[in-house]
Amino acid sequence: MTKRSTTHATFVIERDFKAAPAKVFDAFANPQSKAKWFGGPEEWEKSNHKLDFRVGGKESVSGGPPGGTVHHYNAEYWDIVPNERIVSSYEMHMDKTRISVSLASMEFKQNGAGTTFVLTEQGIFLDGYDDAGERERGTRELLDQLETYLNK
Amino acid sequence: MATTTHASFVIERRYDASPHRVYAAWSDPAAKRQWFVEGEGWEIQSYELDFREGGAEKSRFRHLKGEETFGEKTIFGNETVFNEIAPSERIIFTYSMDRNGVRFSVSLASVEFKAAGAGTRMIFTEHAAFFEGGDGAQLREAGWRELLGKLDRYLKGAAS
């Protein structure tokens, strides 16, 4: 039996984007937009992304290196204020093992013609499979992909 | 304008009951209703608990006498989804609070049950995002301390 451990951590990432809040928000709210940037590294195999963007709606995507561990992302949306705020909870599984449950808040603030974007993740990391440092690195990479998408 | 503040708190409690019994007070709908929902001065309009991973718990309630923070016309709504259930060991859930249909907080919480002698050391951790008009961490922690005190009284009553 796995020894259970429960580790709690919070991190905050702030980014300034040149795009307006409505465009940055659309990159999260619109399934076609989100599928263009949201996922693992390019070399990963990725399953179809599903997004039902409404309070109580769900999102899922899976991916991983060819032949390797499959990482599953499963989220639920809890609060949506158009162009201003999104709050979701999400679970990560590696194959069938749940490795974390997180609360993610995304705030979109007008900053000149662009957007100050603030992501706060309050995470519970389970049984030693993942940690906040690793998660924050991964999230920063995702936001780099978002920025590349927004600048296209 | 949306405003969002974040806070976390931890409450640790010892109970004279075994982890199995303390866990049962969370998992059994009739047991949980007694300490988590019922309370003097509150009108319970609805309560349902579907205790399984992905299952929901929903309640609507109203304070009858009114109090300094919220008037008596306020209808509160609480919705929970269970993320993880490890019997007698750990429960992880996400929950929201609404006031008259307007969401004012979303939280992620874990409850850990650890054997301590013949009893249980229970660790409750909450991570919360409070919105416009939200109650904030101090009131939320006070509310949970009161609930976990009611759990203690429930366990002592159920034991006799």
Interface residues (C-beta under 8 A of the other chain):
Chain A: R4 T6 H8 T10 V55 E76 W78 D79 V81 E84 R85 V87 S89 E91 R98 V101 S102 L103 S105 E107 T120 Q122 G123 I124 L126
Chain B: M1 A2 T4 H6 S8 V81 N83 E84 A86 E89 R90 I92 T94 S96 R103 V106 S107 L108 S110 E112 T125 H127 A128 A129 F131
